[in-house]
Amino acid sequence: MREDFSMEYFGRMLTRPPQAIARLKGSAVYPEIDGWVCFWDTPFGCLIAVRAEGLPHHEGICENHFFGFHIHSGGRCGPGTAEDPFAESGTHYNPDQCWHPQHAGDLPPLMEEDGKGFMAVLAGQLEVREVLGKTAVLHTDPDDFHTQPAGNSGTKMACGIILPA
């Protein structure tokens, strides 16, 4: 049987209950950020959908903003410091000890429009079972996919623990 790699297939996946979910909540500096990250296993890897509201918005035609988005290795979004509000979220999930940007937790940036963001991405390097108990983290700046060790993504501004749905 040939596997279905179509828009219809992935669209149907997005209408099913997710296998795992993380509730994104903003730090003390970004308390208005609220969102969800949902995870589904597919034959092609993990389908991840992100929806966030209350994102910092910049006016102007050239001012759309991108935010770094990663799966982190830590299992808590507990209290941190001003410099690292979600210190217990750890660093990018990187079970194979790869150089950045080849960490398993490296994902595309989330684009903001009018304070809202949505994206769905297929992460062939991940399965739902391996991200359970880890954290989904939004950063203030887009990952540059170059700087070591973590892409110069700025401060962690929102975090959610990935739990079975």
N, C-alpha and C positions, 0 to 999 in steps of 0.2 A: 504494500500500500504506500502510495506517495504521500509525504507529509505536506500539509497545506500551509504554504508561506504566503498568505494573501492578506490584504487589508481587511477582508471580511472575517478571516480567522482571528486576527488580533482585535478587531472591533467586538467580536463575540466574547473574547476573553475579558475585555473590559466591562462587559455587562454581567459577568459571573461574580459571585462573592470571592474576594481575594483569599489566598491561603495564609497571608500574613499582612499585618498592618502596623503602621507607626503613626501616632498623633504628633504632629509638629507643633511645638509651642515656642514662642520667642523668648529671648533672654530678657533681663530687666531693662536693657536698653531698647529692645524691640518687642515690647509686650503685646503689640497689636498683631503680630504674626501668628497665624493659626492655619493649620492644614493637615493633610493626610498623605501618607505614602502607602501604596498598596502593591502587593507582590503576588505574582502567579508563576508557577513553573510551566514551561512550554517545552516541546521537543528541541527548541532552538536556544534555550537558556531562560533566564528569569525576565519576565515582563514586569517593568516597574512603572507605575503611574504616580505622579506627584501633583497635588493641588494645594496651592497656598494663597492666602489672602493677607492683607495688612503688610505687604512687602514695602520697603522704602521705594518711593516713586520720584523720579526726576522729570521735570517738565522740559519740553523742547524736542524738536524733531530728531536730533542726534543724541538724545539722552535716554533711550531705552537702556535698561540695566540688566545685566546678567549676574547671577549669583552662583557661587560654587556649590556643588551638590555632591555629597559622597556618602558611602557607607563607612562608618568608623568601627574600629575593633572593640571599643569599650561597650559596656552594657548598662551604663547609667547616664542620665542627663542631670544629675544632681548638682548641687551648688558648686560653683567655681569661684573665679576671681574676675575682676574687671578685664584683665588681659585675656583670660580664658574662661568664659562664662560656663562652658560645659566641659570642664577639664576631664571628667570621668568618662566622657565619650571616647577618649583615646585618640589614636591616629587613624589614618586611612586603613581600612581592612586590607591586609596584604599577606595572606597565608603562604605565598610562594616566595616572599622576600624579593620581589621584583623592584626595579627602578621605577620611579614616577615618570610617566603616567601609566604604567602597566600594572598598578595595584588593582586587585580584584574590586576594590571599593571605589575606584575612580570612575566617575560618571559625567555625562555632559552637564554644562551649566543650565540652570533654570532661568528662563527669560521672563522678566517682569513687564507687564503692561497695565497701567493704571492701578498699580498696587496688587495685581493678581498674577498668578503664574500657574501654568499647567503644562505638563509634558508627559509623554510615555516613551520609554526607551527599552530596547531589548538588550539585556546584558548577558551575553553568551558565557561570560566567565563566572556567573553566579547561579546558585540554586537556592530556593527558598529555605531549605533545611539549614544551610550554612550561615544565613544572615539572621536567623532567629536569635534573639537576645543581644544583637548588636544595635548600633544606633544609626539613624539617618540624620545627617547634619547639613544645614544650609549655612553658607559663609557669606560675608559682606562683599566679596569680590569674586570674579570668575577665576577658575583655575586656569593658569597659563599653560598647562600641560608641558612644562619645561623645567621650572625651578625645582630643585631638590630641597627637602624631601617630599614636599606636599603641594607644590604648585602655586605658592604665594596667594592663597585664596582669602587671606584676611581673617578677621575675627569670626568665630562661630556665633551666628545670630539666632538660630533655631535648632531644636533637637527633638528627636522622638525615638523611643525604644521600639524595636521591631519585635512584635509578638505574634503568636499564632492567632489567626482570625477566628 
